[in-house]
Amino acid sequence: MRSPRQLWRAWWSARHPPTDTLELTQRTVYILPTRAGCVFAATLLVLLVASINYQLSLGYVLTFLLAGSGVVSMHVTHATLRGLALHLRAPQPVFAGDSASLDCVLTSRSARARHGIGARLRGSGTAAHWSWTDVPAGGQAVLQLGFTAARRGRLALPTVVLETRFPLGLFRAWSEWRPVSSLLAYPRPETPAAALPAAHAVGSASTALRARDGGELEGVRPYRRGDPLKRVVWKKAARALEAGGELVSRDTSSAARHDLWLDWAATGSLAPEDRLSRLAAWVLASERGGLAWGLRLPGRELAPAHGEAQRRSSLEALALWS
């Protein structure tokens, strides 16, 4: 037997399934009177009783005029959210402890503008902060909602609560949106970062080394766009082009590549989370220095490379390591 609270949660979850694209309908928009709306209703009751007791014709007119305005206000408040299309842009990865941003795109397909729409995050572990916007007729508006990534790893996004009290503030219409996307949080880099492990110089992996007349070691590698013409091996150029090959350039010892291994074992006897923080700091330092680096973790290894793709792959491996 499930408790009433569990039954309520199961019903609510079935009514609001996780999705990154949602259109609010009559079924998913709720409305209740606000505190001001309750005071307004009590005032109407007092006016009605006074009009009955004293037979005031103008009192009846005022009472029913105000009551009609309240009913119209209820309809407009509910219609402000009903039919609104929501879309979530995929959040960018952040470091643990940093602020993440959710971009919610609100689209109105109707021929009227929608005013006073607010959104906040529920269950994000931070104080409720509302963001407000107006959606033009047949247009879009973007709401940015921020929260803090509490830990590393793949984090579920908090529930988005949308609300409006337009136009008179007598009623509050709201809905809840549960995104299905997740946020990738990298380990927080160690501060200050420890010194990088020693890098090892390696020659061209595609060719063997030979001795020049002066005794300097050099090799050859495929021609890269931007190589100086003096490094092109012209003696082999004609033969390579006739055979359908490519030009080759000299790869001198001064141009040797330095590979750096960021190894789990090189972090010492730190706790696992502290080791991941140190490795994350080393990844950022290596990228800033323009070095080629590889990453070794228990059960996983990334080959030496450099660039934005290597940086993302390394940080993602650290974030998802378990």
N, C-alpha and C positions, 0 to 999 in steps of 0.2 A: 504494500500500500504506500503510495506516494503522498507526501504532505501537501496541504493546500498551496504552500509556497512553491513547491516543486511543480505542481500542476500549473500554477500561474506562469512560472518561468517557461515551461514547455509550450504553453499556449502563446506566450509573447514571442518566443523565438520562432515558432512556426509562422506567426503573423508578420515577422520582420526577418526574413532569411538574409544571410550575408550576400551582398552584391556591390559592385563598383559603379553600377548604373541603375538608377531607380527613378520611377515616375510616381509622384504622390497622387493617390486616389482617395475617393470617399472612404475607403476602407482603412487607410493608414494615416488619416489626419484626424486629430482629436481636438475637442474644443470644450472649454469650461469658462464660467464667468470669473473675472478677476475680483480683487477686493473692491476696486472702484465700481465694478459691475454689480456687486452685492449691495453696496451703498446706494447705487442708482435704483436698483429694484426696490429697496426699502423706502426710498423717497417716493417712488411711484405709488407704493401702497399707501403711504401717508396722504398723498395728494388725492388718491381715489376715495379714501375714507372721509377726508374733509369735504370733498365735493358731494358725497352722498349725504352727509350730515347736514350740510348747509345749503344743499340744492344749488350748487354753483355750476351754471352751464359752462362758463369759461374755464372752470376747473376741470370739467370733463374733457373739454377740448385740449387743454394743456396736457392732461394726463395721458390721453390716448395718442397725442402727437409725439410725446416723448417716448411712449412705449413703442410706437411704430419705428421711431428712429433707432431704438435699441435693437429691434428685430432686424432691421436693415443692416445695422452694424455687425450683428452676429453673422449674417450671410456673407458680407464683404470680407470679414476676418477669415472665415473658413475658406472662401474662394481664393484668398491670396496665396495659400499654400497648395490648394487642390489643383492638380494638373501641372505642377512644377516638375521639370526634369532635372535630375541630379547626376553628375558624373565626377568621379574622383581621378585626379591625375596621380600617376604612380609617384610616391615620395622618393626623394633621393637619399642614398645612404648617408648616415652621420656617425660620429663617434659617440660612444657611450658617455652620457652626462651632458651632451650638447642638445640644443633645441632643434627639433624636427618640425617641418612645415607641411601641412596638408592643404592642397589647393582643390577646393570644391567649386565646380563649375555649375552654376544655376542657369537653366534655360527656360524661357517662357515662350510657348508657341501660340499663346492667345494674342488678341489684338488690343489688349489693355496692359498697362504697366502694373507692376507689383511693387508695393512700397513697404518699408519697415520690416524686412526679413532679417532675422538674426540667427546666428549659429554658434554653438559652443561644443566642447568635447566633454563627454562624461566617462568617468573611469580612467582618466589619464594620469591620476595621481597629482594633479596640480589644481590650483584654484580656478573656478569657472571664469572664463574670460569670453565675453560676447563680442562677435564681429557682426556689423550691420551693413546692409546694402539694399539698393533698389534694383530691380530687374526691369529693363525697358521692354516695351511691347515687341514681341517677336525677336528679342535679343538675349544676350547673355551677361552674366556678372560672375566675378570670381571672388570667393571668400577664402582668405588664408587663416588657417587655424594652427596654432603652435602648441607643442607639448615637448616634454623632456624625455629622451631615451634613457631609461633607468639603468639598463644593463646591455651587455653585448648580445649578439645573436639576432635571430629573426623574431621580431616583436609584432604581436597582433595590434592593429590600429584600434583606438578607442571609438566608442559609439558617438556619432554626430547627432546632436539635438538641434532641430530647426524650430523656430518660434516666430510668431507675429502677433501684435496686438493692434494692428492697423484696422480701422481708422480712429476709433474713439477710445481705445484702451479698455473697453467694457468687457471684452472677451479675450481669452488667450487660446490661440490655435497652435498646436505643435505636432511634430512627428519625430520619429527616431530612424536613423540610418546606420546600419551596421556594415562597414566596408569589409570586403573579403581580402583585400590586399594586405601585405605586411611590410614592415620597415626593417631594413637591414642595418644593424648598429655594429660598427667596428669596435674593437677594444680601444679603450682610452689610452693614447700614447703616454709613455713614461716621461715625467718631467722632473728634473732635467734628464735628457736622454743620455744613456751610457755610450761610451766610445764604440764605434763600429769594429767588428772583427777585422782582421787583416785580410786584404784582397790579394789574389794570386794572379799574376800576369800570364796570359795564354796567347799563343800565336793563332794564325789563321787555321781554322779547323778543316778547311777544304783542300789545302796544299801543304806539301812538305817544305821545310826550310832549306835554303842553300846559302853558300857564301858568296858575297860580292868580292870584287877585286880588292877592295879596301879591308876586307875581313868582316864587314858588318853583316849580320844575319838578316835575311829577308825571305819572304815567301811571295806567292801570288794569290790573288783572290778575284772573283768576278768583278767586273767594272761596275762601279756605282755612280749614279748620276751626280755630278758635282766634283768628281775626282779631278785633280790637276792633270793636264795633258802630259806633264813630265813623268807621271807615275805609270802611264799606260805602257805596257810591254809591246812595242811596235814590231819587234821581231816575230812575235807570235800572232800579231793582229791579222795579217793577210791569210795565214794558214787557218786561223780560227774562223774567219769570215767565209772562206771557201768551203769549210766543212759544215757551215751552218751553225757554228758556235757563237760565242760572245767574246767581247773584248775582256782582257784581264788587266789588273793593275797590280803594281808592286805593293806588298804589305810589309813595310819595314818594321824593325824591332821597336822603333819609336812610336809606331801606331798600334802596338800590341794592345789587345783588349784585356781589361782587368775584371775578372769575375769575382763576385763576392757571395759567399754562402751565409745566409742568416739561419743559423742552426739552433734548434731547440736546446741542444746540449750545450751551446755556448752561452746560455743565459744564467748558468750557475745553478745554485740551489734555491732559487726563488719559488714562491708558490705558483701554481699553474696560471692564475689570472695575472699575476705580476710578470710572469714570463711572456704571456701574450702581449701585455702592455709594452714590454721592452722590445719585442719583435716588431710591433706596430710602429714604435718610434724609429727603429732601424730602417724599416721600409720607407718611411717618409724622408729620413736623412739620406738614404741611398738614392732616392728619386731626385732630391734636390741637388745631389752631387753629380748626377748624370752617370752613375755607375750601373753596370749590369749586375744583377743579383739573382740568386736562387734562394728558395725557401725550403727548409726541411722541418717538418713536423712529424710527431709520432704517427705513422700510418699514411703519410702523404708527403710528396716532394714536388716542387715546382722547378722546372729547369731554368737556368740563368737567362735573363732577358732584361729589358728596360723599357720604359714608356708607360703611358697611362693604362694600357691593358694589363701590363704586369703588376702595376700598383693596385688596380682593382682586384685582380685575381688573388694577390697575396693578402690583401686586407680582408677579402671575403673568406678565404681559407682560415684566417685567424678568427674571424667573427663566428664561423660555424664549427670550429674545432670543439670536440667534446671527448 
